[in-house]
Amino acid sequence: MTDVIIIGGGIVGLATALQLKQQRPGLKIILLEKESSVARHQTGHNSGVIHSGLYYKPGSLKATNCIRGYQMLIDFCDAENIPYDLCGKIVVATKAEEIPQLETLYQRGQQNGLGGLKKLTIAEMREIEPHVNGVAGMFVPQTGIVDYKQVTEKYAVKFQELGGEIRFNERVEQVTPGTSLSIVVTDKGRYETKLVVNCAGLYSDKIAQLTQREAVDVRIVPFRGEYFKLKPHKEYLVKNLIYPVPDPNFPFLGVHFTRMVHGGVEAGPNAVLAFQREGYTKSAINLKELFETLAWPGFQKVAAKYWETGLGEMYRSFSKSAFTKALQALIPDIQEADLEPGGAGVRAQACDRTGGLLDDFAILETDKAINVVNAPSPAATSSLSIGKTVSEKVLARF
C-alpha cells in the first residue's frame, strides 16, 4: 500500500512529488509516468520562458502561483546550478488600438507586484531591440529563459534521493475509489493508495473522470503551437524576447520571438486545433480523440465564437508567407527565407461545457483524489508553487 500516487511525470507532477517529499519525508509516494522518461510532452516542448506574472488577473491562481513560483524557480536553479538568463522582454503595441490593452497590462503588472516595468516609445524600444516596429511598448525586466526539461530532470533526481519512487512506462488504465483506499490499475500492475494526485496534463480530464463518480464538466482541448526558427545569420534581428499585445479574449499570447537558453531564436507559435492530444505534426490524427473534441458542446461553442480567428491560425499553419506576415508586424525586416521549421508543442487547454476556455489554473478535489485539470502556461514557471499548493491540499488529508 502507498500513501500517495501521482500520475504524470511532467514538471507539475514532479514539482508536486518533490514538494510533498520535502514537507513529509515519511510519506510513501509513487509517481507513475506512461513514457520512458520525464517531461516528454508539454514540459519538453516548452519554449523555455520564465514568466513574470504580467498577464494574470490579480488574486487568481495563475497570478499568485506564478509570482511565488517565479522566485522559487530562480532559487532552485541557483541552488542546483541550472543555467538561466533574466534577460527581460518587451511587449509591443503594433497599432494604436492596442495601446489601451498595453496600458491594462502595465496596470496589471503593477498590481501583481512587478517592479521596474517601463513604458517605452518606439525610440526607446529600438534601444533594446533595434529592429522592432510598433507605436508603443513596455519593458518587463523579470522575464527570462531556462531549459524546463533540465529543471524537471533535477526535480526527479531530488525526489528519488529523498526516497520517492518513479515508475516509467506505466499507463494508468483504471482508478477505483473505495471507502478507505483507491485501487489504481496500470498496464503493468495494481496499486492500493490512500490518495491519487492527477497531474496528467493532456489526459488530466480522462484521469479525473476515472477518479470520481460525478461528471467532470471540463474537457481538455489540445491546441498545437508550431514554431519556426530564425536561420543563424538572421538571429541578430532579435536580442532577447519580443511579444505582441495579446488578444484579451483568447488565452494565447500571439506569435512572438524567443531567444533560447541554449542558443537560437524561435518565432511563433500559432494556435491550431490538434487532431490528437499528443499530435505534434499536421498529419498526426487520432479519430477517437478528434471526435471527442468535436462532440464536446463547449468546443462547439468555442468554434462558433472564434471561427474567424481559428481559420486565420489554420491558414498560418499551412502558409509560411502568412506566418511571416504576422511576424513582420513586430520585425518588418523578417523575410520568409529567414525562417526554417522549428518544433511544436501541444497545450492542454481545459474547456467547460458552456464554451469557456478556462483562463485560470483549476484543481478539482474529491475524498480520494486531487485533480489538476487545467495547468497551461505559466505552469512551468509556477511549478514549485503549484506543487506547494497541491501538496498542502494533500497534507491536509494526512
C-alpha positions as CSV (number, residue, x, y, z in Angstrom):
1,M,0.0,0.0,0.0
2,T,1.2,3.5,-0.8
3,D,0.1,6.9,0.7
4,V,0.0,8.9,-2.5
5,I,0.2,8.0,-6.2
6,I,1.0,10.9,-8.5
7,I,0.0,10.4,-12.1
8,G,2.1,12.3,-14.6
9,G,5.8,12.9,-15.0
10,G,5.8,16.5,-16.4
11,I,7.0,19.5,-14.5
12,V,3.9,19.9,-12.4
13,G,3.8,16.2,-11.3
14,L,7.5,16.2,-10.4
15,A,7.3,19.5,-8.6
16,T,4.3,18.2,-6.5
17,A,6.2,15.0,-5.8
18,L,9.3,16.9,-4.7
19,Q,7.4,19.4,-2.5
20,L,5.5,16.5,-0.8
21,K,8.6,14.6,-0.1
22,Q,10.4,17.6,1.3
23,Q,7.5,18.5,3.6
24,R,6.6,15.0,4.7
25,P,9.6,12.7,4.1
26,G,7.8,9.7,5.7
27,L,5.0,9.5,3.1
28,K,5.3,6.6,0.7
29,I,4.9,8.3,-2.8
30,I,5.0,6.6,-6.2
31,L,4.9,8.7,-9.4
32,L,3.5,6.8,-12.5
33,E,4.6,8.0,-16.0
34,K,3.5,6.3,-19.2
35,E,6.6,7.4,-21.1
36,S,10.1,6.2,-20.6
37,S,11.4,9.5,-19.2
38,V,10.2,12.7,-17.6
39,A,9.0,15.9,-19.4
40,R,8.0,14.2,-22.7
41,H,5.0,16.3,-23.6
42,Q,4.0,19.9,-22.6
43,T,7.2,20.4,-20.5
44,G,9.6,19.0,-23.0
45,H,8.1,21.1,-25.9
46,N,8.1,24.3,-23.9
47,S,9.7,27.4,-25.3
48,G,11.6,27.9,-22.0
49,V,10.3,31.3,-21.0
50,I,10.4,32.3,-17.3
51,H,7.1,34.3,-17.0
52,S,6.9,37.3,-14.7
53,G,3.2,37.2,-13.8
54,L,2.4,40.2,-16.0
55,Y,-0.7,38.8,-17.8
56,Y,-2.7,37.2,-15.0
57,K,-5.7,38.6,-13.1
58,P,-4.6,39.8,-9.6
59,G,-5.5,37.3,-7.0
60,S,-6.1,34.4,-9.5
61,L,-4.3,31.1,-9.0
62,K,-2.2,31.9,-12.1
63,A,-1.1,35.3,-10.6
64,T,-0.3,34.1,-7.1
65,N,1.4,30.9,-8.1
66,C,3.4,32.5,-11.0
67,I,4.7,35.3,-8.8
68,R,5.6,32.9,-5.9
69,G,6.7,30.2,-8.3
70,Y,9.0,32.6,-10.2
71,Q,11.2,33.2,-7.1
72,M,11.1,29.5,-6.1
73,L,12.3,28.6,-9.6
74,I,15.1,31.1,-9.6
75,D,16.2,30.0,-6.1
76,F,16.1,26.3,-7.2
77,C,18.1,27.0,-10.4
78,D,20.7,28.9,-8.3
79,A,21.0,26.1,-5.8
80,E,21.3,23.4,-8.4
81,N,23.5,25.3,-10.9
82,I,20.9,25.2,-13.7
83,P,21.6,28.0,-16.2
84,Y,19.0,30.7,-16.8
85,D,19.0,34.3,-18.0
86,L,16.8,37.0,-16.7
87,C,17.1,39.0,-20.0
88,G,13.8,40.8,-19.8
89,K,11.3,41.2,-22.7
90,I,9.4,43.9,-24.5
91,V,5.7,43.9,-25.2
92,V,4.8,45.8,-28.3
93,A,1.7,47.5,-29.5
94,T,1.9,47.4,-33.3
95,K,-1.1,49.7,-33.8
96,A,-2.8,52.5,-31.9
97,E,-5.9,50.5,-31.0
98,E,-3.7,48.1,-28.9
99,I,-2.4,50.9,-26.6
100,P,-5.3,50.7,-24.1
101,Q,-4.7,46.9,-23.7
102,L,-1.0,47.6,-23.2
103,E,-1.9,50.1,-20.5
104,T,-4.1,47.5,-18.9
105,L,-1.2,45.1,-18.9
106,Y,1.0,47.8,-17.3
107,Q,-1.5,48.3,-14.5
108,R,-2.0,44.6,-14.0
109,G,1.8,44.1,-13.7
110,Q,2.0,46.7,-11.1
111,Q,-1.0,45.2,-9.2
112,N,0.9,41.9,-9.3
113,G,3.9,43.5,-7.7
114,L,6.2,43.7,-10.7
115,G,8.8,46.4,-10.1
116,G,10.8,48.1,-12.9
117,L,8.1,47.9,-15.6
118,K,8.8,50.7,-18.0
119,K,6.7,52.2,-20.7
120,L,8.6,52.7,-24.0
121,T,8.4,55.0,-27.0
122,I,9.4,53.5,-30.4
123,A,12.9,55.1,-30.0
124,E,13.3,53.5,-26.5
125,M,12.1,50.1,-27.8
126,R,14.8,50.3,-30.5
127,E,17.5,50.9,-27.9
128,I,16.5,47.5,-26.5
129,E,15.5,45.7,-29.8
130,P,16.9,47.7,-32.8
131,H,14.8,46.0,-35.4
132,V,11.4,46.1,-33.7
133,N,8.4,48.1,-35.0
134,G,5.4,49.5,-33.1
135,V,3.7,52.5,-31.7
136,A,4.3,51.9,-28.0
137,G,5.8,49.3,-25.8
138,M,6.7,48.1,-22.3
139,F,9.9,46.6,-20.9
140,V,9.4,43.7,-18.4
141,P,12.7,43.1,-16.6
142,Q,11.7,39.9,-14.7
143,T,11.2,37.7,-17.8
144,G,13.8,35.2,-18.5
145,I,14.7,31.9,-20.3
146,V,15.6,28.4,-19.0
147,D,15.5,24.8,-20.0
148,Y,12.4,23.3,-18.3
149,K,13.3,19.7,-19.2
150,Q,16.6,20.2,-17.3
151,V,14.6,21.6,-14.4
152,T,12.2,18.7,-14.4
153,E,15.0,16.1,-14.5
154,K,16.6,17.7,-11.5
155,Y,13.2,17.6,-9.6
156,A,13.1,13.9,-10.4
157,V,16.6,13.3,-9.1
158,K,15.9,15.1,-5.8
159,F,12.6,13.4,-5.4
160,Q,14.2,10.0,-5.7
161,E,17.1,11.0,-3.4
162,L,14.5,11.7,-0.8
163,G,13.1,8.1,-1.2
164,G,10.4,8.8,-3.7
165,E,9.8,6.2,-6.5
166,I,9.2,6.9,-10.2
167,R,7.8,4.1,-12.4
168,F,8.2,4.7,-16.1
169,N,6.4,3.0,-18.9
170,E,3.2,2.5,-16.8
171,R,0.0,3.8,-18.2
172,V,-2.9,4.2,-15.8
173,E,-6.0,2.4,-17.1
174,Q,-8.4,2.4,-14.2
175,V,-8.9,4.1,-10.9
176,T,-11.5,2.7,-8.4
177,P,-12.1,4.9,-5.4
178,G,-13.0,2.9,-2.3
179,T,-14.1,3.8,1.2
180,S,-10.6,4.0,2.6
181,L,-8.3,3.2,-0.3
182,S,-8.3,3.6,-4.1
183,I,-7.2,1.0,-6.5
184,V,-5.0,2.2,-9.4
185,V,-4.6,-0.3,-12.2
186,T,-1.9,0.3,-14.9
187,D,-0.9,-1.8,-17.9
188,K,1.9,-3.3,-15.6
189,G,0.3,-3.7,-12.2
190,R,-2.1,-2.8,-9.4
191,Y,-1.7,-0.3,-6.6
192,E,-3.6,0.5,-3.4
193,T,-3.3,4.1,-2.3
194,K,-4.8,6.5,0.2
195,L,-4.8,9.4,-2.3
196,V,-4.5,9.9,-6.1
197,V,-2.9,13.1,-7.4
198,N,-3.6,13.7,-11.1
199,C,-1.1,15.8,-12.9
200,A,-1.6,14.1,-16.3
201,G,-1.6,17.2,-18.4
202,L,-3.1,16.4,-21.8
203,Y,-5.0,13.5,-20.3
204,S,-5.9,15.1,-16.9
205,D,-9.6,15.2,-17.7
206,K,-9.6,11.5,-18.6
207,I,-7.9,10.6,-15.3
208,A,-10.2,12.9,-13.4
209,Q,-13.2,11.0,-14.9
210,L,-11.7,7.8,-13.5
211,T,-11.4,9.2,-10.0
212,Q,-14.9,10.5,-9.4
213,R,-18.4,9.1,-9.9
214,E,-20.0,12.5,-10.7
215,A,-19.4,14.1,-14.1
216,V,-16.3,16.1,-14.7
217,D,-17.6,19.1,-16.6
218,V,-14.4,20.1,-18.4
219,R,-12.6,18.6,-21.3
220,I,-9.0,19.1,-22.5
221,V,-9.0,20.6,-26.0
222,P,-5.5,20.2,-27.5
223,F,-4.1,23.2,-29.3
224,R,-0.9,22.7,-31.2
225,G,1.6,25.6,-31.3
226,E,4.0,25.5,-34.3
227,Y,7.3,27.4,-34.4
228,F,9.8,28.5,-36.9
229,K,13.5,29.2,-36.1
230,L,15.5,32.1,-37.4
231,K,18.3,31.0,-39.6
232,P,21.6,31.6,-37.8
233,H,22.7,34.5,-40.0
234,K,19.4,36.4,-39.1
235,E,19.5,35.8,-35.3
236,Y,20.9,39.3,-34.9
237,L,17.4,40.7,-35.6
238,V,16.3,39.6,-32.1
239,K,18.3,40.3,-29.0
240,N,16.1,38.7,-26.4
241,L,12.2,38.3,-26.2
242,I,9.7,40.3,-28.2
243,Y,5.9,39.8,-27.6
244,P,2.8,41.4,-29.1
245,V,-0.1,42.8,-27.0
246,P,-2.3,39.7,-26.6
247,D,-5.9,39.4,-27.6
248,P,-7.7,39.6,-24.2
249,N,-10.5,37.3,-25.5
250,F,-8.1,34.5,-26.3
251,P,-5.9,32.5,-23.8
252,F,-2.9,32.6,-26.1
253,L,-0.1,35.3,-26.3
254,G,0.2,35.6,-30.1
255,V,3.3,34.9,-32.3
256,H,6.4,36.2,-30.7
257,F,10.2,35.9,-30.7
258,T,12.1,34.0,-28.0
259,R,15.9,33.7,-27.7
260,M,16.6,30.2,-26.4
261,V,18.8,29.5,-23.4
262,H,21.0,27.0,-25.4
263,G,21.1,29.4,-28.4
264,G,18.9,30.2,-31.4
265,V,15.8,32.2,-31.8
266,E,12.2,30.8,-32.0
267,A,9.4,32.5,-33.8
268,G,5.8,31.6,-33.0
269,P,3.7,29.9,-32.1
270,N,0.4,29.9,-33.8
271,A,-2.5,28.0,-32.1
272,V,-4.4,25.4,-34.1
273,L,-6.6,22.5,-33.0
274,A,-4.5,19.4,-32.7
275,F,-6.2,16.3,-34.2
276,Q,-4.9,14.2,-31.3
277,R,-3.9,15.0,-27.8
278,E,-0.2,14.4,-28.5
279,G,-0.4,15.5,-32.1
280,Y,2.8,17.4,-32.7
281,T,2.5,17.3,-36.5
282,K,-0.2,18.2,-39.0
283,S,-0.5,14.6,-40.1
284,A,-1.0,13.2,-36.5
285,I,-4.6,12.2,-36.2
286,N,-6.4,10.1,-33.6
287,L,-10.0,9.8,-34.9
288,K,-11.4,8.8,-31.5
289,E,-9.8,11.8,-29.7
290,L,-10.7,14.2,-32.5
291,F,-14.3,13.1,-32.4
292,E,-14.4,13.5,-28.6
293,T,-13.2,17.1,-29.1
294,L,-15.6,17.9,-31.9
295,A,-18.5,16.4,-30.0
296,W,-17.9,18.4,-26.8
297,P,-20.6,21.1,-26.5
298,G,-18.1,23.5,-25.1
299,F,-15.7,23.2,-28.0
300,Q,-18.6,23.6,-30.4
301,K,-19.4,27.0,-28.7
302,V,-15.7,28.0,-28.9
303,A,-15.6,27.1,-32.6
304,A,-18.8,29.1,-33.3
305,K,-17.4,32.1,-31.4
306,Y,-13.8,32.1,-32.7
307,W,-14.1,30.5,-36.1
308,E,-12.5,33.5,-37.9
309,T,-9.5,33.5,-35.5
310,G,-9.3,29.7,-35.9
311,L,-9.3,29.9,-39.7
312,G,-6.6,32.5,-39.5
313,E,-4.4,30.3,-37.3
314,M,-5.0,27.3,-39.6
315,Y,-4.1,29.4,-42.6
316,R,-0.8,30.4,-41.0
317,S,-0.2,26.8,-40.2
318,F,-0.2,25.9,-43.9
319,S,1.1,29.2,-45.3
320,K,4.7,30.2,-44.4
321,S,4.1,33.6,-46.1
322,A,1.1,34.2,-43.8
323,F,3.2,33.2,-40.8
324,T,5.9,35.6,-41.9
325,K,3.5,38.4,-42.3
326,A,2.3,38.0,-38.7
327,L,6.0,38.1,-37.6
328,Q,6.6,41.2,-39.7
329,A,4.2,43.2,-37.6
330,L,6.9,43.1,-34.9
331,I,10.0,42.9,-37.1
332,P,9.5,44.2,-40.6
333,D,12.9,43.0,-41.8
334,I,12.0,39.4,-41.3
335,Q,11.6,37.6,-44.7
336,E,10.2,34.2,-45.5
337,A,13.6,32.9,-46.5
338,D,14.9,33.8,-43.0
339,L,12.8,31.1,-41.3
340,E,13.3,27.4,-41.0
341,P,11.0,24.8,-39.4
342,G,11.2,24.7,-35.6
343,G,9.5,22.5,-33.1
344,A,5.9,22.2,-32.0
345,G,4.1,21.8,-28.7
346,V,0.5,20.9,-27.7
347,R,-1.2,23.0,-25.0
348,A,-3.7,21.2,-22.8
349,Q,-6.5,23.8,-22.6
350,A,-9.4,23.0,-20.4
351,C,-12.8,23.9,-21.9
352,D,-16.0,23.8,-19.9
353,R,-19.5,22.8,-21.2
354,T,-20.6,26.4,-21.8
355,G,-17.6,27.1,-24.1
356,G,-15.4,28.8,-21.6
357,L,-11.7,28.3,-22.2
358,L,-10.5,28.2,-18.6
359,D,-8.2,31.1,-18.0
360,D,-7.0,30.1,-14.5
361,F,-5.4,27.0,-13.1
362,A,-8.1,24.6,-12.0
363,I,-7.9,21.9,-9.3
364,L,-10.8,19.5,-8.6
365,E,-10.9,17.6,-5.3
366,T,-12.8,14.5,-4.1
367,D,-12.3,12.4,-1.0
368,K,-9.8,10.2,-2.7
369,A,-8.3,12.4,-5.4
370,I,-6.9,15.8,-6.2
371,N,-7.1,16.5,-10.0
372,V,-5.1,19.3,-11.6
373,V,-7.3,19.7,-14.6
374,N,-6.0,23.0,-16.1
375,A,-2.4,23.9,-15.8
376,P,-1.2,25.5,-19.1
377,S,1.3,28.4,-19.3
378,P,2.7,29.7,-16.9
379,A,2.6,26.3,-15.2
380,A,6.3,25.6,-15.8
381,T,7.4,28.9,-14.2
382,S,4.8,28.3,-11.4
383,S,5.6,24.6,-11.0
384,L,7.1,24.6,-7.5
385,S,4.4,26.9,-6.3
386,I,1.6,24.7,-7.8
387,G,3.4,21.8,-6.3
388,K,3.3,23.5,-2.9
389,T,-0.4,24.4,-3.4
390,V,-1.3,20.8,-4.2
391,S,1.0,19.3,-1.5
392,E,-0.8,21.5,1.1
393,K,-4.1,20.0,-0.1
394,V,-2.6,16.5,0.2
395,L,-1.1,17.1,3.7
396,A,-4.4,18.3,4.9
397,R,-5.6,14.7,4.4
398,F,-2.8,13.1,6.5
